[in-house]
Amino acid sequence: MSAGETHPRILLVTGSTRGGSTNTAALRSVADPGGRAVTELFEGLADLPAFNPDDDRDPLPASVEALRCQMGSAAGVLFCSPEYAGALPGSFKNLLDWMVGGGGLYGKPVAWINVAGPGRAAAADQSLAVVLGYLGAEVVEAACRHVVVPRDAVGADGLIRDEALRADLAEAMRAFVDHIASGSDALDPGRSP
């Protein structure tokens, strides 16, 4: 957290560009019990150019600069991605490729939520874990969850209506915020518990 900030900012990153995505709905519906964090949904996935190492230098494309700024300034990042053709969707992998050179995820707490039906998207989770390992991110296993979100659970407003599902998402966020808060306490010994 930056000086004077009372609540950590958690960036929510969907791996889907699809309208009506259950992944995006899950992130829009995630809530922090007790209001101990501020969440922000990253909405620039479709705006990122295809990654090219030759372009990973100043001046960066504006959309890449915005991505790196948002990732770098967040206290933690919560991902939710579908699986496409047995792996991470190309647009989402492209986002992660742009983060390699920036270093913005190194040592940063991250977690993910998987909203696919039983037996689906395990390959996406495995791929994401591998890529986050290369980026040096700190995966908070206690906050990673599989919460099945059927399409009919999403209302016209793009939010999940089912209270049980919302409670499962809130539990994931609680575990994530707890972890981030414990790390902040460790870094700031003068902070009262």
C-alpha positions as CSV (number, residue, x, y, z in Angstrom):
1,M,0.0,0.0,0.0
2,S,1.2,3.5,-0.7
3,A,1.6,6.0,2.1
4,G,-1.7,7.3,3.4
5,E,-3.7,4.6,1.8
6,T,-6.0,2.9,4.3
7,H,-7.3,0.0,2.1
8,P,-5.3,-2.1,-0.3
9,R,-6.3,-1.8,-3.9
10,I,-6.9,-5.2,-5.6
11,L,-6.9,-5.3,-9.4
12,L,-9.4,-7.7,-10.9
13,V,-8.3,-9.2,-14.2
14,T,-10.7,-11.2,-16.4
15,G,-9.2,-13.5,-19.1
16,S,-12.3,-13.2,-21.2
17,T,-13.2,-10.6,-23.9
18,R,-16.7,-12.2,-24.3
19,G,-19.8,-10.1,-23.6
20,G,-21.8,-11.7,-20.8
21,S,-18.7,-13.7,-19.6
22,T,-19.3,-15.6,-16.3
23,N,-15.6,-14.9,-15.5
24,T,-16.1,-11.1,-15.7
25,A,-19.4,-11.4,-13.8
26,A,-17.6,-13.2,-11.0
27,L,-15.1,-10.5,-10.7
28,R,-17.7,-7.8,-10.9
29,S,-19.6,-9.6,-8.1
30,V,-16.7,-10.3,-5.8
31,A,-16.9,-8.3,-2.6
32,D,-14.6,-7.8,0.3
33,P,-16.4,-8.6,3.6
34,G,-15.9,-5.7,5.9
35,G,-14.8,-3.3,3.2
36,R,-11.1,-3.7,3.9
37,A,-10.0,-3.4,0.3
38,V,-10.8,-1.4,-2.8
39,T,-11.3,-3.3,-6.0
40,E,-10.8,-2.2,-9.6
41,L,-11.7,-4.2,-12.7
42,F,-9.1,-4.0,-15.5
43,E,-11.1,-3.4,-18.7
44,G,-8.3,-3.0,-21.3
45,L,-7.7,-6.6,-22.3
46,A,-9.0,-6.2,-25.8
47,D,-7.1,-3.0,-26.3
48,L,-3.6,-4.5,-25.9
49,P,-1.5,-4.9,-29.1
50,A,-0.1,-8.3,-29.9
51,F,3.1,-8.8,-27.8
52,N,6.3,-8.2,-29.7
53,P,9.6,-8.0,-27.8
54,D,10.8,-5.3,-30.2
55,D,8.0,-3.1,-28.9
56,D,8.7,-3.7,-25.2
57,R,10.7,-0.4,-24.8
58,D,9.9,3.2,-24.3
59,P,7.7,4.6,-25.4
60,L,5.3,1.7,-24.7
61,P,1.9,1.6,-26.4
62,A,-0.5,3.6,-24.2
63,S,-2.6,0.5,-23.4
64,V,0.5,-1.4,-22.2
65,E,1.6,1.5,-20.1
66,A,-1.8,1.7,-18.5
67,L,-1.8,-2.1,-17.8
68,R,1.7,-2.0,-16.2
69,C,0.7,1.1,-14.1
70,Q,-2.4,-0.6,-12.8
71,M,-0.7,-3.9,-12.1
72,G,2.3,-2.3,-10.5
73,S,0.3,0.0,-8.2
74,A,-2.1,-2.7,-7.0
75,A,-1.5,-4.5,-3.6
76,G,-2.6,-7.7,-5.2
77,V,-4.2,-9.1,-8.4
78,L,-7.1,-11.5,-8.6
79,F,-7.6,-13.3,-12.0
80,C,-10.5,-15.2,-13.4
81,S,-10.0,-16.8,-16.8
82,P,-11.8,-19.3,-19.0
83,E,-10.0,-22.1,-20.8
84,Y,-9.9,-22.0,-24.6
85,A,-8.6,-24.8,-26.8
86,G,-7.1,-26.5,-23.7
87,A,-5.1,-23.5,-22.5
88,L,-5.3,-19.8,-21.5
89,P,-7.1,-17.7,-24.1
90,G,-4.6,-15.9,-26.4
91,S,-5.7,-12.4,-25.5
92,F,-5.1,-13.2,-21.8
93,K,-1.7,-14.8,-22.4
94,N,-0.9,-11.7,-24.4
95,L,-1.6,-9.6,-21.4
96,L,0.7,-11.8,-19.3
97,D,3.4,-11.6,-21.9
98,W,3.4,-7.8,-21.7
99,M,3.9,-8.1,-17.9
100,V,7.2,-10.1,-18.3
101,G,9.4,-7.0,-19.1
102,G,7.7,-4.7,-16.7
103,G,8.4,-6.7,-13.5
104,G,5.1,-5.4,-12.0
105,L,4.0,-8.8,-10.8
106,Y,7.3,-9.8,-9.2
107,G,6.7,-10.6,-5.5
108,K,3.1,-9.4,-5.8
109,P,0.3,-11.5,-4.2
110,V,-2.0,-13.0,-6.8
111,A,-4.8,-15.5,-6.8
112,W,-7.4,-16.8,-9.2
113,I,-11.0,-18.0,-9.3
114,N,-12.1,-20.7,-11.7
115,V,-15.8,-20.5,-12.6
116,A,-16.0,-23.3,-15.1
117,G,-18.1,-26.4,-14.6
118,P,-16.6,-29.6,-13.0
119,G,-13.7,-31.0,-14.9
120,R,-13.2,-27.9,-17.0
121,A,-10.5,-25.2,-17.1
122,A,-7.9,-27.1,-15.1
123,A,-5.4,-26.7,-17.9
124,A,-6.0,-22.9,-17.8
125,D,-5.3,-22.9,-14.1
126,Q,-2.1,-24.9,-14.6
127,S,-0.9,-22.7,-17.4
128,L,-1.6,-19.6,-15.3
129,A,0.4,-21.0,-12.4
130,V,3.3,-21.7,-14.7
131,V,3.3,-18.2,-16.2
132,L,2.9,-16.5,-12.8
133,G,5.9,-18.5,-11.6
134,Y,8.0,-17.1,-14.5
135,L,6.8,-13.6,-13.5
136,G,7.8,-14.1,-9.9
137,A,4.3,-13.5,-8.5
138,E,3.4,-14.8,-5.1
139,V,0.4,-17.2,-5.6
140,V,-1.9,-17.1,-2.5
141,E,-3.2,-20.7,-2.6
142,A,-5.6,-20.0,0.2
143,A,-7.5,-17.5,-2.0
144,C,-7.6,-19.6,-5.2
145,R,-11.1,-21.1,-5.6
146,H,-13.2,-23.1,-7.9
147,V,-16.7,-21.6,-7.8
148,V,-19.0,-22.9,-10.6
149,V,-21.0,-20.1,-12.1
150,P,-23.7,-21.2,-14.5
151,R,-24.7,-18.6,-17.2
152,D,-28.2,-18.3,-15.7
153,A,-26.8,-17.1,-12.4
154,V,-25.7,-13.9,-14.1
155,G,-28.4,-11.1,-14.2
156,A,-28.9,-8.5,-16.9
157,D,-26.7,-6.1,-14.9
158,G,-23.7,-8.5,-15.3
159,L,-23.7,-9.4,-11.7
160,I,-24.2,-12.8,-10.0
161,R,-27.6,-13.0,-8.3
162,D,-27.1,-16.2,-6.4
163,E,-26.3,-15.4,-2.8
164,A,-24.4,-18.7,-2.2
165,L,-22.1,-18.1,-5.1
166,R,-21.5,-14.5,-3.9
167,A,-20.7,-15.8,-0.5
168,D,-18.1,-18.2,-2.0
169,L,-16.5,-15.4,-4.0
170,A,-16.5,-13.2,-0.8
171,E,-14.7,-16.0,1.0
172,A,-12.0,-16.0,-1.7
173,M,-11.6,-12.3,-1.3
174,R,-11.5,-12.5,2.5
175,A,-8.6,-15.0,2.3
176,F,-6.8,-12.8,-0.3
177,V,-7.2,-9.6,1.8
178,D,-6.2,-11.4,5.0
179,H,-3.0,-12.5,3.2
180,I,-2.2,-9.0,1.9
181,A,-2.9,-7.4,5.3
182,S,-0.6,-9.9,7.1
183,G,2.1,-9.0,4.6
184,S,1.6,-5.3,5.2
185,D,1.8,-5.8,8.9
186,A,5.1,-7.7,8.5
187,L,6.6,-4.9,6.4
188,D,5.4,-2.2,8.8
189,P,6.3,-3.3,12.4
190,G,4.9,0.0,13.8
191,R,1.4,-0.7,12.5
192,S,-1.0,-1.8,15.1
193,P,-2.9,-5.1,14.5
